[in-house]
Amino acid sequence: MNPEGDFVPLPAVVARRAARSSLPPPEEGLRGQRPRSDTLGLYVHVPFCTKKCYFCSFNTAPMDEGSMRRYLDALHREIDLVAAAPWASRTRLESAFFGGGTPSLLSGAELNGILDHVRERLALAEGFEVTVESNPESLDLEKLRRYRASGVNRISLGVQAMDDAILPAIGRLHDAHGSRHAFALCREAGFDNVSVDLVYGLPGLDLEGWTRAIRAVLDWEPDHLSAYGLTLDDGSLWGATGVRGLPPEEAVVAQYWALAHEARDRGLEHYEISNYARPARRSRHNQIYWRRGEYLALGPGACGFVGDVRYANVKPIARYAALLEGGALPIERAEHLTADQALAERLFLGLRTADGVARETLDERVDATPALRGRVDEWLGEGLMERRGARVRLTERGFLVSDALFVDLL
Ligand code: SF4
């Protein structure tokens, strides 16, 4: 999960229901806050990609040496400015997530420099988790060993597909063998926490091919698996131009279930709509998002959440760098959440997970709109939602139709 672009991927209905409160000046959005917790996550956006994948709408830019140098210089300035916030010395980081873009385009020395600087300026919590999103073609053993020695303890490998006809057709630069090799290199370099990213619902992908891909990847025994159904935003090439060969909805549903069953049979817990983990291998960082915890943002387009303020950095690298070179935080937008928005987020984020939400959280929402009581009873009766002690959660069938449920609920 990549907090870049929108503050939180809330359904549009939430944004419409919740009146926006007045916006604080951007810098005050971060510095003027008091974190609710003494532990925070850290998201670092690395915006460079060698080539733009056709389905991708993330904030990315072509890689060149000059841009990378300017970006890194700005990032180090940003670390200093964020660490100078009045509350920063009272907090500890429990995770850092390098997302992109392609963070594995960073050399071992560049990544080490960033992590050293973070450690110098901010305190770390025990078990500090550091994840680097990586593309197979950008990894080699020496780089992985340098990452490991720098404190990186989790790799998230962007495999996406295992079909050598589909991979170039979606804009990827690696083949299936390259992914398998990169995974093996991660293990050889000593990483005992490796996640694999896959995408289903791709053009030309049928159930048989998808099942083969899942089984091939599960044979590697990854510690964690993220699998997203293809969605096309306007910011992607395919979102703008359209694409042929998308499987029909029932085929995408069948692919969802194939993954859920195969992952369960191999002992992975389906702990979030799109995420599966071996015991004790849930993503510590991503759970901060789903539990509505707080996190700092570094890098162009990165989003953060501190106190009751969500904020986002400017996206263009040149603008991001220019602001920092002038001594300013590169925050473009910041907003205080209303109580209504905060409740909607608690429900929306919590119900994405197998832990669900506290029953009183759902009751609070239902009490405000009594007509919802009947809908919730229907979902419980249809097996889309279930009560577990003091909590309520969506079932795997509920995960599948969660977008529709959220429209009613929020
Ligand atoms: S999917 Fe990843 S590698 Fe491809 S363009 Fe998007 S961020 Fe870059």
Residues whose N, C-alpha, C, O or C-beta is under 5 A from the ligand:
A	BS01	SF4	C49 K51 K52 C53 C56 F58 T60 G100 G101 T102
